[in-house]
């Protein structure tokens, strides 16, 4: 009888985790891909729409490299293979860490799911186009931040949450 209770409890925990995975990571992927589809269909390449003059533009660019154009000068086949391979390994590692994260670490779980959703969102671009679509373009006091997208935002926020947990030694055993 007690094995049935444990089995049901285990299925319940897995169900909750899978629901959270679909909601958080799925939402990042969905918003990322819809926003990129809108940019691709309605904004010509390199076109700029000023939103807040001198601070924020919507622009259409493609990033063949990694973060901040990393490896942008490598051949397209090398970049595609390398970024898809690294993204796949990272996504699996994050998913495993998420599954092993106890329920009483909701912020850590959410951070991991944001990273996972962002990694998958950009990986979809790599499969489809061999590069990532970026469109959020910020400036501050004359300094330009490289353009990014919603997937990048998910990864960044997730990494900040993960760093907080690492910095304050608030990780599960």
C-alpha positions as CSV (number, residue, x, y, z in Angstrom):
1,X,0.0,0.0,0.0
2,X,2.8,2.5,0.9
3,X,4.5,1.8,-2.5
4,X,1.3,2.9,-4.3
5,X,1.2,6.2,-2.3
6,X,4.9,6.8,-3.2
7,X,4.2,5.9,-6.8
8,X,1.2,8.3,-7.0
9,X,3.2,11.0,-5.2
10,X,6.1,10.6,-7.7
11,X,3.7,10.8,-10.6
12,X,2.2,13.9,-9.2
13,X,5.6,15.6,-8.8
14,X,6.5,14.6,-12.3
15,X,3.2,16.0,-13.6
16,X,3.7,19.3,-11.8
17,X,7.3,19.6,-13.1
18,X,6.2,18.8,-16.7
19,X,3.4,21.3,-16.5
20,X,5.8,24.0,-15.3
21,X,8.3,23.0,-18.0
22,X,5.6,23.4,-20.7
23,X,4.3,26.7,-19.2
24,X,7.6,28.5,-18.6
25,X,10.0,27.1,-21.2
26,X,7.1,26.8,-23.7
27,X,6.1,30.4,-23.2
28,X,9.6,31.6,-23.8
29,X,9.9,29.5,-27.0
30,X,6.4,30.6,-28.2
31,X,7.0,34.3,-27.6
32,X,10.4,34.1,-29.1
33,X,9.3,32.4,-32.3
34,X,6.2,34.5,-32.8
35,X,8.2,37.7,-32.3
36,X,10.8,36.6,-34.8
37,X,8.1,35.6,-37.3
38,X,6.6,39.1,-37.0
39,X,10.1,40.7,-37.5
40,X,10.8,38.4,-40.5
41,X,7.5,39.1,-42.2
42,X,7.0,42.8,-41.5
43,X,10.4,44.5,-41.0
44,X,13.0,44.5,-43.9
45,X,16.5,43.5,-43.0
46,X,18.4,46.3,-41.2
47,X,15.3,48.5,-41.0
48,X,15.0,50.4,-37.7
49,X,11.9,51.5,-35.9
50,X,12.7,54.0,-33.1
51,X,10.5,53.2,-30.1
52,X,12.2,55.5,-27.5
53,X,14.6,57.8,-29.3
54,X,18.2,57.4,-28.2
55,X,17.3,54.4,-26.0
56,X,15.4,51.7,-27.7
57,X,14.8,50.6,-31.3
58,X,13.2,47.6,-33.0
59,X,15.6,46.5,-35.8
60,X,15.9,43.4,-38.0
61,X,19.4,41.8,-38.0
62,X,20.7,38.3,-38.2
63,X,23.5,37.1,-35.9
64,X,25.5,34.3,-37.5
65,X,27.7,34.0,-34.4
66,X,27.0,33.4,-30.7
67,X,26.5,36.0,-28.0
68,X,27.9,39.3,-29.1
69,X,28.8,37.9,-32.5
70,X,31.1,35.2,-31.1
71,X,32.5,33.1,-34.0
72,X,30.7,35.2,-36.6
73,X,33.7,35.0,-38.9
74,X,33.8,31.2,-38.9
75,X,32.3,29.2,-41.9
76,X,28.5,28.7,-41.7
77,X,28.8,24.9,-41.5
78,X,31.2,25.1,-38.6
79,X,29.0,27.6,-36.8
80,X,25.8,25.7,-37.4
81,X,27.3,22.4,-36.2
82,X,29.1,23.9,-33.2
83,X,26.2,26.1,-31.9
84,X,23.6,23.3,-32.4
85,X,25.8,20.8,-30.6
86,X,26.6,23.1,-27.7
87,X,23.0,24.3,-27.4
88,X,21.8,20.7,-27.4
89,X,24.2,19.6,-24.7
90,X,23.4,22.7,-22.6
91,X,19.6,22.1,-23.0
92,X,19.9,18.5,-21.9
93,X,22.1,19.4,-18.9
94,X,19.7,22.2,-17.9
95,X,16.7,19.8,-18.3
96,X,18.4,17.2,-16.1
97,X,19.3,19.7,-13.5
98,X,15.7,21.0,-13.6
99,X,14.2,17.5,-13.1
100,X,16.5,16.9,-10.1
101,X,15.7,20.3,-8.5
102,X,13.4,19.8,-5.5
103,X,10.0,21.5,-5.5
104,X,11.1,23.8,-2.7
105,X,13.4,25.7,-5.1
106,X,10.8,27.4,-7.3
107,X,13.0,30.3,-8.3
108,X,15.9,28.1,-9.3
109,X,13.5,25.9,-11.2
110,X,12.0,28.9,-13.0
111,X,15.5,30.2,-13.9
112,X,16.5,26.8,-15.3
113,X,13.3,26.8,-17.4
114,X,14.0,30.3,-18.7
115,X,17.5,29.2,-19.8
116,X,16.1,26.0,-21.4
117,X,13.3,28.0,-23.3
118,X,15.9,30.5,-24.5
119,X,18.4,27.9,-25.6
120,X,15.7,26.0,-27.6
121,X,14.3,29.2,-29.1
122,X,17.7,30.2,-30.5
123,X,18.4,26.6,-31.5
124,X,15.3,26.6,-33.7
125,X,16.7,29.6,-35.5
126,X,20.0,27.8,-36.0
127,X,18.2,24.8,-37.5
128,X,15.9,27.0,-39.7
129,X,18.3,29.7,-40.8
130,X,21.8,28.9,-39.7
131,X,21.8,32.1,-37.6
132,X,19.7,33.8,-35.0
133,X,17.2,36.6,-35.6
134,X,17.7,39.6,-33.3
135,X,15.6,42.7,-33.0
136,X,15.7,44.3,-29.6
137,X,18.2,47.2,-29.8
138,X,19.1,49.3,-26.8
139,X,21.3,52.4,-26.3
140,X,22.2,54.2,-23.1
141,X,24.2,57.4,-22.8
142,X,25.7,56.9,-26.3
143,X,26.7,53.3,-25.6
144,X,25.1,50.6,-27.8
145,X,24.2,47.2,-26.5
146,X,24.3,44.4,-29.1
147,X,20.8,43.6,-30.4
148,X,19.2,40.5,-28.9
149,X,15.8,38.7,-28.8
150,X,13.3,37.1,-26.4
151,X,15.3,33.8,-26.2
152,X,18.4,35.8,-25.2
153,X,16.3,37.6,-22.5
154,X,15.1,34.3,-21.1
155,X,18.7,33.0,-21.0
156,X,19.9,36.1,-19.3
157,X,17.2,36.3,-16.6
158,X,17.6,32.6,-16.0
159,X,21.4,32.9,-15.6
160,X,20.9,35.8,-13.2
161,X,18.6,33.6,-11.1
162,X,21.1,30.7,-11.3
163,X,24.0,33.0,-10.4
164,X,22.1,34.3,-7.4
165,X,21.6,30.7,-6.1
166,X,25.3,29.9,-6.8
167,X,26.5,33.1,-5.2
168,X,24.5,32.6,-2.0
169,X,25.0,28.9,-1.9
170,X,21.3,28.2,-2.2
171,X,21.5,25.1,-4.3
172,X,19.9,21.7,-3.5
173,X,22.1,18.9,-2.3
